[in-house]
Amino acid sequence: MSDYEVLEIGALEAWRSHYGGFDAARSRDGRRIVDHELAMQYLGLSANALEPGEEAGYWHTHARIEELYVFLAGTGQMGLDDDVVDVGPGSVVRVGQDVWRTWRAHPDSEGELRWLCIRGGGEPLPRTPDDGRRDPDRPSPW
């Protein structure tokens, strides 16, 4: 048996119907903690959606975890320590350890602010993946 899993989280338009969090006290509409549903060991992933004008309502930081926010739809802002940056489709924001962060969907956003948050920790990745192998003689399956 191969070591892979497939999970359908729905199209962007369906993300607001998700309800979840890291625990019951922190669950909310528009959040799905994907790594709780898959056997992920080294990465974390959440799919998120906020209504225009809605905000996280808290600041947070991590001592060991690095986060990557990939914005897919809507417009919003992130608070990063003492800075505020605008985000929208195509914005990718890396947030290192010990950086305070919060976010909101802009009140004038034409739709929900939708993004993926990818969490990672552990050892730094090599610039070029050095643990892979190629098989140029293996035919494609299609």
PyMOL commands that set and color helices and strands:
alter all, ss='L'
color gray80, all
select helices_A, chain A and resi 12-17+24-26+34-36
alter helices_A, ss='H'
color red, helices_A
select strands_A, chain A and resi 19-20+28-29+31-33+43-50+66-73+76-80+83-87+92-95+101-105+113-120
alter strands_A, ss='S'
color yellow, strands_A
deselect
rebuild
show_as cartoon
